[in-house]
Amino acid sequence: MKNLKNVLISGGANGIGACLVKEFCEAGYSTAFIYKSDDASASKLAERYGAYPIKCDLSLSENAERAVEEVKYRLGHVDILINNAGISYVGLLTDMTDSEWNRLMNTNLSSAFFLTRAIVPDMVRRQEGRVINIGSVWGRCGASCEVAYSASKAAMRGFSMALAKELGPSGITVNCVEPGVIDTRMNSHFTEEDVRALIDETPVCRLGKAEDVAGLVLFLASDNASFITGQCIGVDGGFGL
């Protein structure tokens, strides 16, 4: 496999996504990232690291297709796709509205389908590529009051494993990285008491950092990971054991 150097990251303006943009740029990758609304964070990230930002609502397939065409215009092609876009919902399932359910599923799951469908044909033609999906420990063990989020991330596991079988003969690997409780804005709703309880449940006795996740993603994107596919790998400090 050739040295793969063009990467597209969804949900790239904040949290784990922003860390991925930083780490891939610093590692020498030509990096584009998609974000939905945070212009200030996206501009700052692009200016600081030289990444190319694309503002796009990935819940609509036509938007995802336009974003991919823009990335191809800028980078030529996409070697590595990282499906990271995601939102959370904390609350009882019975309190969740249809629109809230659809918004979460479209952002967390449909966006990955739309982007992958748009990018994979070119990877197949070139007989190489990487798809790395960002799941969650909650997709493996579930979380009370996060039923929709857990369901979307469980679906990402199946999406990754099935797609790995489908694309393996074309030289494309597909893996799913499953973070545990990571110290990002998405988890800012936790109280201090919640955080202490989560740390107590984590064998390594700390919350995760975005850099912990980025390190594994960088490895899976590298030539050293060319024989790894169809795997759902936890970055959770043992929380999911």
C-alpha positions in Angstrom: 0.0 0.0 0.0 1.2 3.5 -0.9 1.8 6.1 1.7 -1.7 7.6 2.3 -1.6 11.3 3.0 -4.9 13.0 2.2 -7.4 12.9 5.1 -11.0 14.1 5.5 -12.3 14.5 9.1 -16.0 15.1 9.9 -17.0 17.0 13.0 -13.6 18.6 13.0 -14.0 22.0 14.7 -14.1 20.9 18.4 -13.3 18.1 20.8 -11.8 14.9 19.4 -12.3 16.2 15.9 -10.2 19.3 16.5 -7.5 17.2 18.1 -7.5 14.9 15.1 -7.1 17.8 12.7 -4.2 19.1 14.8 -2.4 15.7 15.0 -2.8 14.8 11.3 -1.6 18.2 10.2 1.4 18.0 12.5 2.1 14.5 11.1 2.3 15.9 7.6 -1.1 14.9 6.2 -3.0 17.2 3.8 -6.1 17.6 5.9 -9.6 18.8 5.3 -12.3 18.9 7.9 -16.0 19.4 7.9 -17.9 21.3 10.6 -21.5 22.4 11.0 -21.7 25.8 12.7 -18.7 26.9 14.8 -17.0 29.4 12.4 -14.7 30.8 15.0 -13.2 27.5 16.1 -13.0 26.3 12.5 -11.2 29.4 11.3 -8.8 29.3 14.2 -8.0 25.7 13.6 -7.5 26.2 9.9 -5.2 29.2 10.3 -3.1 27.6 13.0 -2.5 24.2 11.4 -3.1 24.8 7.7 -6.1 22.5 7.4 -8.9 23.2 4.9 -12.4 23.8 6.5 -15.7 23.0 4.9 -18.9 24.2 6.5 -21.6 21.7 5.9 -24.7 20.1 7.5 -24.0 16.4 6.9 -27.5 15.3 7.9 -28.5 15.8 4.2 -26.9 13.5 1.6 -26.7 16.2 -1.0 -24.6 18.4 1.3 -22.2 15.5 2.0 -21.8 14.9 -1.7 -21.0 18.6 -2.3 -18.5 18.6 0.5 -16.7 15.6 -1.0 -16.5 17.3 -4.4 -15.0 20.3 -2.7 -12.4 18.2 -0.9 -11.5 16.4 -4.1 -11.0 19.8 -5.8 -8.7 20.9 -3.0 -6.8 17.6 -2.3 -7.2 15.6 -5.5 -8.7 12.6 -3.7 -9.3 11.3 -0.2 -7.0 8.5 1.1 -8.3 8.4 4.7 -11.9 9.2 5.8 -12.5 9.7 9.5 -16.2 9.7 10.4 -16.3 11.6 13.6 -19.3 13.9 13.5 -21.6 13.3 16.5 -23.9 14.9 19.0 -25.4 13.6 22.2 -28.8 13.5 23.9 -29.1 13.0 27.6 -32.6 12.3 28.9 -35.3 9.7 29.2 -36.2 7.9 26.0 -39.9 8.7 26.6 -39.0 12.4 26.6 -37.2 12.4 23.3 -39.1 13.8 20.3 -39.2 12.5 16.8 -37.1 15.5 15.6 -34.5 15.0 18.3 -34.2 11.3 17.5 -33.9 12.0 13.8 -31.4 14.8 14.3 -29.1 12.6 16.4 -29.3 9.6 14.1 -28.8 11.7 11.0 -25.7 13.4 12.5 -24.1 10.3 14.2 -25.0 7.6 11.7 -26.4 8.9 8.4 -23.5 11.3 8.0 -21.0 8.4 8.0 -23.1 6.6 5.4 -23.4 9.7 3.2 -19.7 10.5 3.3 -18.5 6.9 2.9 -20.8 6.3 0.0 -19.5 9.4 -1.8 -15.8 8.6 -1.2 -15.5 4.8 -1.4 -15.9 4.5 -5.2 -12.7 6.5 -5.8 -10.9 4.4 -3.2 -12.1 1.2 -4.9 -10.8 2.5 -8.3 -7.4 3.2 -6.7 -7.5 -0.1 -4.7 -6.5 1.6 -1.5 -7.9 3.6 1.3 -8.8 3.8 5.0 -12.2 4.4 6.7 -12.0 5.1 10.4 -15.2 5.5 12.3 -15.5 7.0 15.7 -17.9 5.0 17.9 -18.2 5.0 21.6 -17.9 2.7 24.6 -21.7 3.3 25.0 -22.2 1.5 21.7 -20.8 -1.6 23.3 -22.3 -1.5 26.7 -25.1 1.1 26.6 -25.8 4.1 28.8 -28.9 4.9 30.8 -30.5 8.1 29.6 -28.5 8.0 26.4 -30.4 5.4 24.6 -30.4 7.1 21.2 -26.7 7.9 21.4 -25.9 4.4 22.4 -28.0 3.0 19.6 -26.3 5.2 17.0 -22.8 4.1 18.2 -23.8 0.4 18.3 -24.9 0.8 14.7 -21.5 2.3 13.9 -19.9 -1.0 15.1 -22.0 -3.1 12.7 -21.5 -0.5 9.9 -17.7 -0.8 10.3 -17.5 -4.6 10.5 -19.8 -5.2 7.6 -18.0 -2.6 5.4 -14.6 -4.1 6.3 -15.8 -7.3 4.7 -17.2 -5.5 1.7 -14.1 -3.4 1.0 -11.3 -5.6 2.0 -10.8 -7.2 -1.4 -10.3 -3.6 -2.8 -7.4 -2.9 -0.5 -9.5 -0.7 1.9 -9.4 -1.2 5.6 -12.3 -0.1 7.9 -12.1 0.1 11.7 -14.1 1.6 14.5 -12.4 3.5 17.4 -14.6 3.5 20.6 -13.6 6.2 23.1 -14.7 6.0 26.7 -15.4 9.1 28.8 -13.2 11.8 27.2 -12.7 15.2 28.7 -14.3 17.3 25.9 -17.2 19.7 25.6 -19.6 16.9 24.7 -19.2 15.6 28.2 -19.4 18.9 30.0 -22.9 18.1 31.2 -21.5 15.7 33.8 -21.5 17.1 37.4 -18.3 16.9 39.5 -20.0 14.0 41.3 -20.6 12.2 38.0 -17.0 12.7 36.9 -15.7 11.3 40.2 -18.0 8.2 39.8 -16.8 7.7 36.2 -13.2 8.0 37.2 -13.8 5.4 40.0 -15.3 3.0 37.3 -12.2 3.5 35.0 -9.4 1.1 35.8 -6.7 3.6 34.9 -8.4 6.1 37.3 -8.7 9.1 35.0 -10.8 10.5 32.2 -9.5 10.2 28.7 -7.9 12.9 26.6 -8.6 13.7 23.0 -5.0 12.9 22.3 -5.5 9.3 23.5 -8.0 8.8 20.8 -6.0 10.6 18.1 -3.0 8.4 18.8 -4.9 5.3 17.9 -6.5 6.9 14.8 -3.1 8.0 13.5 -1.9 4.4 13.9 -4.8 3.0 12.0 -4.2 5.5 9.2 -0.5 4.5 9.0 1.2 1.8 6.9 1.8 -0.2 10.0 -2.0 -0.9 10.3 -2.5 -2.3 6.8 -3.4 -5.8 8.1 -5.9 -4.5 10.7 -9.6 -4.2 9.5 -13.0 -4.9 10.9 -11.9 -4.1 14.5 -13.8 -2.2 17.1 -11.1 -0.9 19.4 -11.8 0.7 22.8 -9.9 3.8 24.0 -11.6 3.9 27.4 -9.0 3.2 30.1 -10.8 -0.2 30.7 -14.1 1.4 31.4 -16.0 -1.0 29.1 -14.6 -4.1 30.7 
